[in-house]
Amino acid sequence: MVVETIGEAFALGWRLTVRCSNGRSEAPTSQSSRACNYRRELDMETLVWTRGKAFPLSRLESRLRCPRCGSRDVVVLFQPPRGAGAGERTAGFQ
Ligand SMILES: [Zn+2]
């Protein structure tokens, strides 16, 4: 089954973590002191309430902004519940 919307992910009990990658996409070593790396688990149900269950997972990253540094350079990590999938899956992350 391919999960494409936040409504489907919520129904399946997926957890959502967002990590700020500000300062890491360019010159990762020299800029390391400025890197934010703020990481937080988001509430899936709140997202469904605010975005609607048909909102595509692939568009989440472009709608999120780090609350600490204000960067839009964030990475969304999806974690299916234990036993329901093959470990952690990432979306939009190379
Ligand atoms: Zn940040």
PDB file of the backbone (N, CA, C, O) and the ligand in Angstrom, with CONECT records:
HET     ZN  A 101       1
ATOM      1  N   MET A   1       0.842  -1.205   0.000  1.00  0.00           N
ATOM      2  CA  MET A   1       0.000   0.000   0.000  1.00  0.00           C
ATOM      3  C   MET A   1       0.867   1.241   0.000  1.00  0.00           C
ATOM      4  O   MET A   1       1.803   1.373   0.789  1.00  0.00           O
ATOM      5  N   VAL A   2       0.541   2.127  -0.884  1.00  0.00           N
ATOM      6  CA  VAL A   2       1.292   3.372  -0.962  1.00  0.00           C
ATOM      7  C   VAL A   2       0.545   4.461  -0.196  1.00  0.00           C
ATOM      8  O   VAL A   2      -0.615   4.757  -0.480  1.00  0.00           O
ATOM      9  N   VAL A   3       1.225   5.038   0.762  1.00  0.00           N
ATOM     10  CA  VAL A   3       0.619   6.097   1.559  1.00  0.00           C
ATOM     11  C   VAL A   3       1.009   7.448   0.970  1.00  0.00           C
ATOM     12  O   VAL A   3       2.186   7.802   0.904  1.00  0.00           O
ATOM     13  N   GLU A   4      -0.008   8.190   0.545  1.00  0.00           N
ATOM     14  CA  GLU A   4       0.289   9.456  -0.128  1.00  0.00           C
ATOM     15  C   GLU A   4      -0.241  10.679   0.595  1.00  0.00           C
ATOM     16  O   GLU A   4       0.194  11.796   0.316  1.00  0.00           O
ATOM     17  N   THR A   5      -1.168  10.491   1.516  1.00  0.00           N
ATOM     18  CA  THR A   5      -1.759  11.639   2.192  1.00  0.00           C
ATOM     19  C   THR A   5      -1.568  11.547   3.708  1.00  0.00           C
ATOM     20  O   THR A   5      -1.316  10.472   4.251  1.00  0.00           O
ATOM     21  N   ILE A   6      -1.691  12.685   4.370  1.00  0.00           N
ATOM     22  CA  ILE A   6      -1.521  12.675   5.826  1.00  0.00           C
ATOM     23  C   ILE A   6      -2.686  11.962   6.497  1.00  0.00           C
ATOM     24  O   ILE A   6      -2.540  11.441   7.603  1.00  0.00           O
ATOM     25  N   GLY A   7      -3.841  11.935   5.838  1.00  0.00           N
ATOM     26  CA  GLY A   7      -4.976  11.212   6.392  1.00  0.00           C
ATOM     27  C   GLY A   7      -4.705   9.712   6.452  1.00  0.00           C
ATOM     28  O   GLY A   7      -5.044   9.051   7.433  1.00  0.00           O
ATOM     29  N   GLU A   8      -4.095   9.183   5.403  1.00  0.00           N
ATOM     30  CA  GLU A   8      -3.759   7.763   5.370  1.00  0.00           C
ATOM     31  C   GLU A   8      -2.679   7.444   6.399  1.00  0.00           C
ATOM     32  O   GLU A   8      -2.744   6.437   7.104  1.00  0.00           O
ATOM     33  N   ALA A   9      -1.689   8.323   6.466  1.00  0.00           N
ATOM     34  CA  ALA A   9      -0.605   8.104   7.424  1.00  0.00           C
ATOM     35  C   ALA A   9      -1.135   8.141   8.861  1.00  0.00           C
ATOM     36  O   ALA A   9      -0.705   7.351   9.702  1.00  0.00           O
ATOM     37  N   PHE A  10      -2.048   9.038   9.136  1.00  0.00           N
ATOM     38  CA  PHE A  10      -2.639   9.142  10.465  1.00  0.00           C
ATOM     39  C   PHE A  10      -3.438   7.893  10.804  1.00  0.00           C
ATOM     40  O   PHE A  10      -3.361   7.369  11.915  1.00  0.00           O
ATOM     41  N   ALA A  11      -4.211   7.422   9.818  1.00  0.00           N
ATOM     42  CA  ALA A  11      -5.032   6.232  10.030  1.00  0.00           C
ATOM     43  C   ALA A  11      -4.177   5.007  10.317  1.00  0.00           C
ATOM     44  O   ALA A  11      -4.604   4.096  11.026  1.00  0.00           O
ATOM     45  N   LEU A  12      -2.969   4.990   9.766  1.00  0.00           N
ATOM     46  CA  LEU A  12      -2.079   3.846   9.945  1.00  0.00           C
ATOM     47  C   LEU A  12      -1.208   3.991  11.192  1.00  0.00           C
ATOM     48  O   LEU A  12      -0.433   3.094  11.524  1.00  0.00           O
ATOM     49  N   GLY A  13      -1.339   5.106  11.868  1.00  0.00           N
ATOM     50  CA  GLY A  13      -0.585   5.291  13.102  1.00  0.00           C
ATOM     51  C   GLY A  13       0.852   5.721  12.897  1.00  0.00           C
ATOM     52  O   GLY A  13       1.688   5.542  13.783  1.00  0.00           O
ATOM     53  N   TRP A  14       1.148   6.287  11.737  1.00  0.00           N
ATOM     54  CA  TRP A  14       2.509   6.771  11.481  1.00  0.00           C
ATOM     55  C   TRP A  14       2.847   7.924  12.403  1.00  0.00           C
ATOM     56  O   TRP A  14       1.984   8.695  12.823  1.00  0.00           O
ATOM     57  N   ARG A  15       4.129   8.014  12.701  1.00  0.00           N
ATOM     58  CA  ARG A  15       4.608   9.164  13.458  1.00  0.00           C
ATOM     59  C   ARG A  15       5.440  10.030  12.529  1.00  0.00           C
ATOM     60  O   ARG A  15       6.042   9.563  11.562  1.00  0.00           O
ATOM     61  N   LEU A  16       5.446  11.307  12.866  1.00  0.00           N
ATOM     62  CA  LEU A  16       6.077  12.272  11.983  1.00  0.00           C
ATOM     63  C   LEU A  16       7.098  13.109  12.758  1.00  0.00           C
ATOM     64  O   LEU A  16       6.782  13.743  13.765  1.00  0.00           O
ATOM     65  N   THR A  17       8.308  13.084  12.261  1.00  0.00           N
ATOM     66  CA  THR A  17       9.360  13.885  12.880  1.00  0.00           C
ATOM     67  C   THR A  17       9.925  14.839  11.836  1.00  0.00           C
ATOM     68  O   THR A  17      10.158  14.456  10.689  1.00  0.00           O
ATOM     69  N   VAL A  18      10.141  16.072  12.239  1.00  0.00           N
ATOM     70  CA  VAL A  18      10.721  17.050  11.333  1.00  0.00           C
ATOM     71  C   VAL A  18      12.072  17.497  11.874  1.00  0.00           C
ATOM     72  O   VAL A  18      12.216  17.822  13.052  1.00  0.00           O
ATOM     73  N   ARG A  19      13.030  17.504  11.007  1.00  0.00           N
ATOM     74  CA  ARG A  19      14.375  17.910  11.399  1.00  0.00           C
ATOM     75  C   ARG A  19      14.807  19.105  10.560  1.00  0.00           C
ATOM     76  O   ARG A  19      14.706  19.088   9.333  1.00  0.00           O
ATOM     77  N   CYS A  20      15.280  20.119  11.224  1.00  0.00           N
ATOM     78  CA  CYS A  20      15.797  21.283  10.523  1.00  0.00           C
ATOM     79  C   CYS A  20      17.181  20.966   9.994  1.00  0.00           C
ATOM     80  O   CYS A  20      18.032  20.452  10.721  1.00  0.00           O
ATOM     81  N   SER A  21      17.404  21.274   8.729  1.00  0.00           N
ATOM     82  CA  SER A  21      18.725  21.007   8.152  1.00  0.00           C
ATOM     83  C   SER A  21      19.388  22.304   7.722  1.00  0.00           C
ATOM     84  O   SER A  21      20.241  22.321   6.834  1.00  0.00           O
ATOM     85  N   ASN A  22      18.989  23.367   8.353  1.00  0.00           N
ATOM     86  CA  ASN A  22      19.557  24.671   8.026  1.00  0.00           C
ATOM     87  C   ASN A  22      21.062  24.678   8.255  1.00  0.00           C
ATOM     88  O   ASN A  22      21.541  24.253   9.306  1.00  0.00           O
ATOM     89  N   GLY A  23      21.806  25.165   7.257  1.00  0.00           N
ATOM     90  CA  GLY A  23      23.249  25.273   7.395  1.00  0.00           C
ATOM     91  C   GLY A  23      23.998  24.009   7.058  1.00  0.00           C
ATOM     92  O   GLY A  23      25.226  23.967   7.136  1.00  0.00           O
ATOM     93  N   ARG A  24      23.261  22.972   6.681  1.00  0.00           N
ATOM     94  CA  ARG A  24      23.917  21.703   6.391  1.00  0.00           C
ATOM     95  C   ARG A  24      23.947  21.377   4.914  1.00  0.00           C
ATOM     96  O   ARG A  24      24.683  20.484   4.495  1.00  0.00           O
ATOM     97  N   SER A  25      23.171  22.075   4.124  1.00  0.00           N
ATOM     98  CA  SER A  25      23.125  21.763   2.704  1.00  0.00           C
ATOM     99  C   SER A  25      24.334  22.324   1.964  1.00  0.00           C
ATOM    100  O   SER A  25      24.693  21.842   0.889  1.00  0.00           O
ATOM    101  N   GLU A  26      24.956  23.342   2.543  1.00  0.00           N
ATOM    102  CA  GLU A  26      26.144  23.934   1.921  1.00  0.00           C
ATOM    103  C   GLU A  26      27.277  24.005   2.942  1.00  0.00           C
ATOM    104  O   GLU A  26      27.087  24.412   4.088  1.00  0.00           O
ATOM    105  N   ALA A  27      28.451  23.598   2.492  1.00  0.00           N
ATOM    106  CA  ALA A  27      29.633  23.645   3.346  1.00  0.00           C
ATOM    107  C   ALA A  27      29.347  23.098   4.747  1.00  0.00           C
ATOM    108  O   ALA A  27      29.411  23.835   5.730  1.00  0.00           O
ATOM    109  N   PRO A  28      29.042  21.847   4.830  1.00  0.00           N
ATOM    110  CA  PRO A  28      28.632  21.264   6.115  1.00  0.00           C
ATOM    111  C   PRO A  28      29.675  21.350   7.223  1.00  0.00           C
ATOM    112  O   PRO A  28      29.320  21.384   8.401  1.00  0.00           O
ATOM    113  N   THR A  29      30.951  21.385   6.865  1.00  0.00           N
ATOM    114  CA  THR A  29      31.973  21.409   7.918  1.00  0.00           C
ATOM    115  C   THR A  29      32.239  22.821   8.423  1.00  0.00           C
ATOM    116  O   THR A  29      32.278  23.064   9.630  1.00  0.00           O
ATOM    117  N   SER A  30      32.423  23.752   7.484  1.00  0.00           N
ATOM    118  CA  SER A  30      32.769  25.108   7.907  1.00  0.00           C
ATOM    119  C   SER A  30      31.584  25.829   8.543  1.00  0.00           C
ATOM    120  O   SER A  30      31.771  26.759   9.328  1.00  0.00           O
ATOM    121  N   GLN A  31      30.365  25.405   8.207  1.00  0.00           N
ATOM    122  CA  GLN A  31      29.186  26.079   8.728  1.00  0.00           C
ATOM    123  C   GLN A  31      28.561  25.316   9.907  1.00  0.00           C
ATOM    124  O   GLN A  31      27.463  25.642  10.358  1.00  0.00           O
ATOM    125  N   SER A  32      29.265  24.320  10.385  1.00  0.00           N
ATOM    126  CA  SER A  32      28.664  23.446  11.383  1.00  0.00           C
ATOM    127  C   SER A  32      28.247  24.203  12.650  1.00  0.00           C
ATOM    128  O   SER A  32      27.281  23.826  13.314  1.00  0.00           O
ATOM    129  N   SER A  33      28.973  25.262  12.976  1.00  0.00           N
ATOM    130  CA  SER A  33      28.650  25.991  14.204  1.00  0.00           C
ATOM    131  C   SER A  33      27.327  26.736  14.076  1.00  0.00           C
ATOM    132  O   SER A  33      26.694  27.081  15.074  1.00  0.00           O
ATOM    133  N   ARG A  34      26.915  26.982  12.817  1.00  0.00           N
ATOM    134  CA  ARG A  34      25.664  27.707  12.611  1.00  0.00           C
ATOM    135  C   ARG A  34      24.494  26.766  12.336  1.00  0.00           C
ATOM    136  O   ARG A  34      23.344  27.197  12.247  1.00  0.00           O
ATOM    137  N   ALA A  35      24.799  25.489  12.204  1.00  0.00           N
ATOM    138  CA  ALA A  35      23.736  24.539  11.899  1.00  0.00           C
ATOM    139  C   ALA A  35      22.718  24.502  13.033  1.00  0.00           C
ATOM    140  O   ALA A  35      23.066  24.601  14.209  1.00  0.00           O
ATOM    141  N   CYS A  36      21.476  24.361  12.657  1.00  0.00           N
ATOM    142  CA  CYS A  36      20.410  24.378  13.649  1.00  0.00           C
ATOM    143  C   CYS A  36      20.134  22.975  14.176  1.00  0.00           C
ATOM    144  O   CYS A  36      20.224  22.719  15.377  1.00  0.00           O
ATOM    145  N   ASN A  37      19.798  22.072  13.263  1.00  0.00           N
ATOM    146  CA  ASN A  37      19.549  20.673  13.643  1.00  0.00           C
ATOM    147  C   ASN A  37      18.400  20.473  14.619  1.00  0.00           C
ATOM    148  O   ASN A  37      18.294  19.424  15.253  1.00  0.00           O
ATOM    149  N   TYR A  38      17.560  21.455  14.739  1.00  0.00           N
ATOM    150  CA  TYR A  38      16.413  21.305  15.633  1.00  0.00           C
ATOM    151  C   TYR A  38      15.530  20.172  15.148  1.00  0.00           C
ATOM    152  O   TYR A  38      15.250  20.064  13.954  1.00  0.00           O
ATOM    153  N   ARG A  39      15.098  19.342  16.055  1.00  0.00           N
ATOM    154  CA  ARG A  39      14.323  18.167  15.675  1.00  0.00           C
ATOM    155  C   ARG A  39      13.123  18.036  16.606  1.00  0.00           C
ATOM    156  O   ARG A  39      13.231  18.216  17.819  1.00  0.00           O
ATOM    157  N   ARG A  40      11.980  17.719  16.009  1.00  0.00           N
ATOM    158  CA  ARG A  40      10.770  17.650  16.814  1.00  0.00           C
ATOM    159  C   ARG A  40       9.754  16.707  16.187  1.00  0.00           C
ATOM    160  O   ARG A  40       9.593  16.661  14.968  1.00  0.00           O
ATOM    161  N   GLU A  41       9.085  15.970  17.029  1.00  0.00           N
ATOM    162  CA  GLU A  41       8.008  15.130  16.504  1.00  0.00           C
ATOM    163  C   GLU A  41       6.756  15.982  16.394  1.00  0.00           C
ATOM    164  O   GLU A  41       6.391  16.699  17.326  1.00  0.00           O
ATOM    165  N   LEU A  42       6.099  15.893  15.234  1.00  0.00           N
ATOM    166  CA  LEU A  42       4.862  16.646  15.031  1.00  0.00           C
ATOM    167  C   LEU A  42       3.655  15.767  15.323  1.00  0.00           C
ATOM    168  O   LEU A  42       3.709  14.545  15.190  1.00  0.00           O
ATOM    169  N   ASP A  43       2.596  16.394  15.711  1.00  0.00           N
ATOM    170  CA  ASP A  43       1.369  15.660  16.002  1.00  0.00           C
ATOM    171  C   ASP A  43       0.597  15.435  14.705  1.00  0.00           C
ATOM    172  O   ASP A  43       0.121  16.375  14.068  1.00  0.00           O
ATOM    173  N   MET A  44       0.494  14.195  14.347  1.00  0.00           N
ATOM    174  CA  MET A  44      -0.147  13.833  13.077  1.00  0.00           C
ATOM    175  C   MET A  44      -1.604  14.307  13.030  1.00  0.00           C
ATOM    176  O   MET A  44      -2.075  14.806  12.009  1.00  0.00           O
ATOM    177  N   GLU A  45      -2.295  14.141  14.141  1.00  0.00           N
ATOM    178  CA  GLU A  45      -3.710  14.511  14.139  1.00  0.00           C
ATOM    179  C   GLU A  45      -3.890  16.012  13.938  1.00  0.00           C
ATOM    180  O   GLU A  45      -4.809  16.444  13.242  1.00  0.00           O
ATOM    181  N   THR A  46      -3.016  16.801  14.546  1.00  0.00           N
ATOM    182  CA  THR A  46      -3.111  18.252  14.370  1.00  0.00           C
ATOM    183  C   THR A  46      -2.930  18.633  12.903  1.00  0.00           C
ATOM    184  O   THR A  46      -3.597  19.534  12.395  1.00  0.00           O
ATOM    185  N   LEU A  47      -2.019  17.934  12.236  1.00  0.00           N
ATOM    186  CA  LEU A  47      -1.799  18.209  10.828  1.00  0.00           C
ATOM    187  C   LEU A  47      -3.045  17.901  10.005  1.00  0.00           C
ATOM    188  O   LEU A  47      -3.391  18.635   9.080  1.00  0.00           O
ATOM    189  N   VAL A  48      -3.708  16.813  10.356  1.00  0.00           N
ATOM    190  CA  VAL A  48      -4.933  16.446   9.625  1.00  0.00           C
ATOM    191  C   VAL A  48      -6.019  17.495   9.887  1.00  0.00           C
ATOM    192  O   VAL A  48      -6.773  17.866   8.988  1.00  0.00           O
ATOM    193  N   TRP A  49      -6.079  17.957  11.127  1.00  0.00           N
ATOM    194  CA  TRP A  49      -7.054  18.999  11.458  1.00  0.00           C
ATOM    195  C   TRP A  49      -6.797  20.269  10.663  1.00  0.00           C
ATOM    196  O   TRP A  49      -7.729  20.908  10.177  1.00  0.00           O
ATOM    197  N   THR A  50      -5.550  20.622  10.538  1.00  0.00           N
ATOM    198  CA  THR A  50      -5.230  21.910   9.929  1.00  0.00           C
ATOM    199  C   THR A  50      -5.093  21.853   8.413  1.00  0.00           C
ATOM    200  O   THR A  50      -5.413  22.820   7.723  1.00  0.00           O
ATOM    201  N   ARG A  51      -4.621  20.728   7.895  1.00  0.00           N
ATOM    202  CA  ARG A  51      -4.389  20.631   6.449  1.00  0.00           C
ATOM    203  C   ARG A  51      -5.470  19.853   5.720  1.00  0.00           C
ATOM    204  O   ARG A  51      -5.654  20.010   4.513  1.00  0.00           O
ATOM    205  N   GLY A  52      -6.180  19.016   6.455  1.00  0.00           N
ATOM    206  CA  GLY A  52      -7.140  18.149   5.787  1.00  0.00           C
ATOM    207  C   GLY A  52      -6.483  16.816   5.479  1.00  0.00           C
ATOM    208  O   GLY A  52      -5.292  16.746   5.177  1.00  0.00           O
ATOM    209  N   LYS A  53      -7.285  15.756   5.563  1.00  0.00           N
ATOM    210  CA  LYS A  53      -6.701  14.419   5.424  1.00  0.00           C
ATOM    211  C   LYS A  53      -6.228  14.110   4.011  1.00  0.00           C
ATOM    212  O   LYS A  53      -5.500  13.140   3.801  1.00  0.00           O
ATOM    213  N   ALA A  54      -6.628  14.911   3.053  1.00  0.00           N
ATOM    214  CA  ALA A  54      -6.199  14.653   1.675  1.00  0.00           C
ATOM    215  C   ALA A  54      -4.894  15.359   1.326  1.00  0.00           C
ATOM    216  O   ALA A  54      -4.420  15.285   0.192  1.00  0.00           O
ATOM    217  N   PHE A  55      -4.322  16.040   2.305  1.00  0.00           N
ATOM    218  CA  PHE A  55      -3.072  16.771   2.026  1.00  0.00           C
ATOM    219  C   PHE A  55      -1.943  15.779   1.743  1.00  0.00           C
ATOM    220  O   PHE A  55      -1.713  14.861   2.531  1.00  0.00           O
ATOM    221  N   PRO A  56      -1.239  15.959   0.626  1.00  0.00           N
ATOM    222  CA  PRO A  56      -0.188  14.993   0.263  1.00  0.00           C
ATOM    223  C   PRO A  56       1.057  15.106   1.147  1.00  0.00           C
ATOM    224  O   PRO A  56       1.511  16.204   1.471  1.00  0.00           O
ATOM    225  N   LEU A  57       1.583  13.971   1.519  1.00  0.00           N
ATOM    226  CA  LEU A  57       2.793  13.930   2.338  1.00  0.00           C
ATOM    227  C   LEU A  57       3.960  14.631   1.650  1.00  0.00           C
ATOM    228  O   LEU A  57       4.804  15.244   2.304  1.00  0.00           O
ATOM    229  N   SER A  58       3.995  14.534   0.338  1.00  0.00           N
ATOM    230  CA  SER A  58       5.118  15.093  -0.402  1.00  0.00           C
ATOM    231  C   SER A  58       5.179  16.611  -0.337  1.00  0.00           C
ATOM    232  O   SER A  58       6.212  17.215  -0.629  1.00  0.00           O
ATOM    233  N   ARG A  59       4.052  17.230   0.053  1.00  0.00           N
ATOM    234  CA  ARG A  59       4.044  18.695   0.093  1.00  0.00           C
ATOM    235  C   ARG A  59       4.286  19.259   1.488  1.00  0.00           C
ATOM    236  O   ARG A  59       4.370  20.472   1.679  1.00  0.00           O
ATOM    237  N   LEU A  60       4.395  18.353   2.457  1.00  0.00           N
ATOM    238  CA  LEU A  60       4.570  18.815   3.830  1.00  0.00           C
ATOM    239  C   LEU A  60       5.835  19.644   4.018  1.00  0.00           C
ATOM    240  O   LEU A  60       5.814  20.705   4.642  1.00  0.00           O
ATOM    241  N   GLU A  61       6.936  19.140   3.466  1.00  0.00           N
ATOM    242  CA  GLU A  61       8.219  19.820   3.672  1.00  0.00           C
ATOM    243  C   GLU A  61       8.190  21.271   3.242  1.00  0.00           C
ATOM    244  O   GLU A  61       8.774  22.139   3.890  1.00  0.00           O
ATOM    245  N   SER A  62       7.500  21.525   2.137  1.00  0.00           N
ATOM    246  CA  SER A  62       7.469  22.892   1.610  1.00  0.00           C
ATOM    247  C   SER A  62       6.578  23.812   2.443  1.00  0.00           C
ATOM    248  O   SER A  62       6.628  25.033   2.293  1.00  0.00           O
ATOM    249  N   ARG A  63       5.759  23.221   3.323  1.00  0.00           N
ATOM    250  CA  ARG A  63       4.852  24.024   4.139  1.00  0.00           C
ATOM    251  C   ARG A  63       5.376  24.248   5.563  1.00  0.00           C
ATOM    252  O   ARG A  63       4.791  25.005   6.338  1.00  0.00           O
ATOM    253  N   LEU A  64       6.454  23.599   5.884  1.00  0.00           N
ATOM    254  CA  LEU A  64       6.947  23.663   7.258  1.00  0.00           C
ATOM    255  C   LEU A  64       8.135  24.608   7.382  1.00  0.00           C
ATOM    256  O   LEU A  64       8.930  24.778   6.457  1.00  0.00           O
ATOM    257  N   ARG A  65       8.222  25.208   8.554  1.00  0.00           N
ATOM    258  CA  ARG A  65       9.332  26.118   8.816  1.00  0.00           C
ATOM    259  C   ARG A  65       9.826  25.886  10.240  1.00  0.00           C
ATOM    260  O   ARG A  65       9.036  25.715  11.169  1.00  0.00           O
ATOM    261  N   CYS A  66      11.136  25.884  10.388  1.00  0.00           N
ATOM    262  CA  CYS A  66      11.720  25.629  11.701  1.00  0.00           C
ATOM    263  C   CYS A  66      11.338  26.743  12.688  1.00  0.00           C
ATOM    264  O   CYS A  66      11.536  27.923  12.399  1.00  0.00           O
ATOM    265  N   PRO A  67      10.783  26.361  13.867  1.00  0.00           N
ATOM    266  CA  PRO A  67      10.385  27.374  14.850  1.00  0.00           C
ATOM    267  C   PRO A  67      11.574  28.004  15.555  1.00  0.00           C
ATOM    268  O   PRO A  67      11.431  29.049  16.190  1.00  0.00           O
ATOM    269  N   ARG A  68      12.726  27.397  15.457  1.00  0.00           N
ATOM    270  CA  ARG A  68      13.901  27.910  16.157  1.00  0.00           C
ATOM    271  C   ARG A  68      14.676  28.925  15.323  1.00  0.00           C
ATOM    272  O   ARG A  68      15.041  29.991  15.819  1.00  0.00           O
ATOM    273  N   CYS A  69      14.925  28.594  14.059  1.00  0.00           N
ATOM    274  CA  CYS A  69      15.760  29.480  13.241  1.00  0.00           C
ATOM    275  C   CYS A  69      14.985  30.082  12.074  1.00  0.00           C
ATOM    276  O   CYS A  69      15.493  30.977  11.398  1.00  0.00           O
ATOM    277  N   GLY A  70      13.764  29.607  11.823  1.00  0.00           N
ATOM    278  CA  GLY A  70      12.961  30.175  10.758  1.00  0.00           C
ATOM    279  C   GLY A  70      13.264  29.635   9.380  1.00  0.00           C
ATOM    280  O   GLY A  70      12.705  30.106   8.389  1.00  0.00           O
ATOM    281  N   SER A  71      14.142  28.655   9.305  1.00  0.00           N
ATOM    282  CA  SER A  71      14.515  28.103   8.015  1.00  0.00           C
ATOM    283  C   SER A  71      13.424  27.212   7.446  1.00  0.00           C
ATOM    284  O   SER A  71      12.722  26.509   8.173  1.00  0.00           O
ATOM    285  N   ARG A  72      13.299  27.260   6.119  1.00  0.00           N
ATOM    286  CA  ARG A  72      12.382  26.336   5.446  1.00  0.00           C
ATOM    287  C   ARG A  72      13.120  25.083   4.987  1.00  0.00           C
ATOM    288  O   ARG A  72      12.528  24.202   4.363  1.00  0.00           O
ATOM    289  N   ASP A  73      14.377  25.008   5.289  1.00  0.00           N
ATOM    290  CA  ASP A  73      15.180  23.865   4.880  1.00  0.00           C
ATOM    291  C   ASP A  73      15.022  22.752   5.908  1.00  0.00           C
ATOM    292  O   ASP A  73      15.896  22.535   6.747  1.00  0.00           O
ATOM    293  N   VAL A  74      13.903  22.054   5.830  1.00  0.00           N
ATOM    294  CA  VAL A  74      13.610  21.011   6.806  1.00  0.00           C
ATOM    295  C   VAL A  74      13.423  19.663   6.112  1.00  0.00           C
ATOM    296  O   VAL A  74      13.105  19.597   4.925  1.00  0.00           O
ATOM    297  N   VAL A  75      13.622  18.612   6.865  1.00  0.00           N
ATOM    298  CA  VAL A  75      13.461  17.253   6.353  1.00  0.00           C
ATOM    299  C   VAL A  75      12.393  16.548   7.182  1.00  0.00           C
ATOM    300  O   VAL A  75      12.437  16.558   8.412  1.00  0.00           O
ATOM    301  N   VAL A  76      11.439  15.940   6.494  1.00  0.00           N
ATOM    302  CA  VAL A  76      10.354  15.238   7.173  1.00  0.00           C
ATOM    303  C   VAL A  76      10.664  13.745   7.206  1.00  0.00           C
ATOM    304  O   VAL A  76      10.997  13.142   6.186  1.00  0.00           O
ATOM    305  N   LEU A  77      10.549  13.166   8.390  1.00  0.00           N
ATOM    306  CA  LEU A  77      10.806  11.739   8.556  1.00  0.00           C
ATOM    307  C   LEU A  77       9.524  11.037   8.992  1.00  0.00           C
ATOM    308  O   LEU A  77       8.905  11.422   9.985  1.00  0.00           O
ATOM    309  N   PHE A  78       9.134  10.020   8.258  1.00  0.00           N
ATOM    310  CA  PHE A  78       7.933   9.265   8.597  1.00  0.00           C
ATOM    311  C   PHE A  78       8.334   7.947   9.248  1.00  0.00           C
ATOM    312  O   PHE A  78       9.240   7.264   8.772  1.00  0.00           O
ATOM    313  N   GLN A  79       7.665   7.597  10.322  1.00  0.00           N
ATOM    314  CA  GLN A  79       7.970   6.364  11.016  1.00  0.00           C
ATOM    315  C   GLN A  79       6.703   5.532  11.179  1.00  0.00           C
ATOM    316  O   GLN A  79       5.870   5.815  12.041  1.00  0.00           O
ATOM    317  N   PRO A  80       6.563   4.501  10.343  1.00  0.00           N
ATOM    318  CA  PRO A  80       5.419   3.591  10.501  1.00  0.00           C
ATOM    319  C   PRO A  80       5.508   2.920  11.865  1.00  0.00           C
ATOM    320  O   PRO A  80       6.606   2.733  12.389  1.00  0.00           O
ATOM    321  N   PRO A  81       4.372   2.557  12.446  1.00  0.00           N
ATOM    322  CA  PRO A  81       4.380   1.883  13.745  1.00  0.00           C
ATOM    323  C   PRO A  81       5.117   0.557  13.653  1.00  0.00           C
ATOM    324  O   PRO A  81       5.177  -0.063  12.591  1.00  0.00           O
ATOM    325  N   ARG A  82       5.672   0.133  14.770  1.00  0.00           N
ATOM    326  CA  ARG A  82       6.433  -1.114  14.792  1.00  0.00           C
ATOM    327  C   ARG A  82       5.575  -2.279  14.335  1.00  0.00           C
ATOM    328  O   ARG A  82       4.418  -2.419  14.732  1.00  0.00           O
ATOM    329  N   GLY A  83       6.174  -3.121  13.481  1.00  0.00           N
ATOM    330  CA  GLY A  83       5.469  -4.301  13.025  1.00  0.00           C
ATOM    331  C   GLY A  83       4.628  -4.071  11.792  1.00  0.00           C
ATOM    332  O   GLY A  83       4.136  -5.023  11.185  1.00  0.00           O
ATOM    333  N   ALA A  84       4.456  -2.812  11.413  1.00  0.00           N
ATOM    334  CA  ALA A  84       3.597  -2.514  10.271  1.00  0.00           C
ATOM    335  C   ALA A  84       4.399  -2.163   9.024  1.00  0.00           C
ATOM    336  O   ALA A  84       3.831  -2.014   7.942  1.00  0.00           O
ATOM    337  N   GLY A  85       5.707  -2.033   9.167  1.00  0.00           N
ATOM    338  CA  GLY A  85       6.504  -1.665   8.014  1.00  0.00           C
ATOM    339  C   GLY A  85       7.943  -2.102   8.194  1.00  0.00           C
ATOM    340  O   GLY A  85       8.301  -2.728   9.191  1.00  0.00           O
ATOM    341  N   ALA A  86       8.745  -1.767   7.232  1.00  0.00           N
ATOM    342  CA  ALA A  86      10.152  -2.165   7.284  1.00  0.00           C
ATOM    343  C   ALA A  86      11.001  -0.994   7.761  1.00  0.00           C
ATOM    344  O   ALA A  86      11.777  -0.420   6.997  1.00  0.00           O
ATOM    345  N   GLY A  87      10.847  -0.658   9.007  1.00  0.00           N
ATOM    346  CA  GLY A  87      11.697   0.375   9.580  1.00  0.00           C
ATOM    347  C   GLY A  87      11.325   1.783   9.164  1.00  0.00           C
ATOM    348  O   GLY A  87      10.220   2.048   8.692  1.00  0.00           O
ATOM    349  N   GLU A  88      12.272   2.666   9.351  1.00  0.00           N
ATOM    350  CA  GLU A  88      12.004   4.084   9.106  1.00  0.00           C
ATOM    351  C   GLU A  88      12.049   4.386   7.609  1.00  0.00           C
ATOM    352  O   GLU A  88      12.919   3.913   6.877  1.00  0.00           O
ATOM    353  N   ARG A  89      11.096   5.176   7.196  1.00  0.00           N
ATOM    354  CA  ARG A  89      11.055   5.577   5.801  1.00  0.00           C
ATOM    355  C   ARG A  89      11.182   7.078   5.729  1.00  0.00           C
ATOM    356  O   ARG A  89      10.607   7.809   6.535  1.00  0.00           O
ATOM    357  N   THR A  90      11.930   7.521   4.767  1.00  0.00           N
ATOM    358  CA  THR A  90      12.079   8.950   4.614  1.00  0.00           C
ATOM    359  C   THR A  90      11.441   9.394   3.313  1.00  0.00           C
ATOM    360  O   THR A  90      11.418   8.647   2.335  1.00  0.00           O
ATOM    361  N   ALA A  91      10.937  10.579   3.303  1.00  0.00           N
ATOM    362  CA  ALA A  91      10.336  11.129   2.099  1.00  0.00           C
ATOM    363  C   ALA A  91      11.063  12.403   1.704  1.00  0.00           C
ATOM    364  O   ALA A  91      11.288  13.278   2.539  1.00  0.00           O
ATOM    365  N   GLY A  92      11.418  12.507   0.476  1.00  0.00           N
ATOM    366  CA  GLY A  92      12.082  13.715   0.015  1.00  0.00           C
ATOM    367  C   GLY A  92      13.485  13.864   0.558  1.00  0.00           C
ATOM    368  O   GLY A  92      14.025  14.970   0.590  1.00  0.00           O
ATOM    369  N   PHE A  93      14.070  12.787   0.975  1.00  0.00           N
ATOM    370  CA  PHE A  93      15.410  12.849   1.547  1.00  0.00           C
ATOM    371  C   PHE A  93      16.331  11.942   0.769  1.00  0.00           C
ATOM    372  O   PHE A  93      16.097  10.737   0.672  1.00  0.00           O
ATOM    373  N   GLN A  94      17.394  12.530   0.205  1.00  0.00           N
ATOM    374  CA  GLN A  94      18.330  11.726  -0.568  1.00  0.00           C
ATOM    375  C   GLN A  94      19.474  11.257   0.321  1.00  0.00           C
ATOM    376  O   GLN A  94      20.374  10.560  -0.148  1.00  0.00           O
TER     377      GLN A  94
HETATM  378 ZN    ZN A 101      16.242  25.447  12.458  1.00  0.00          ZN2+
END
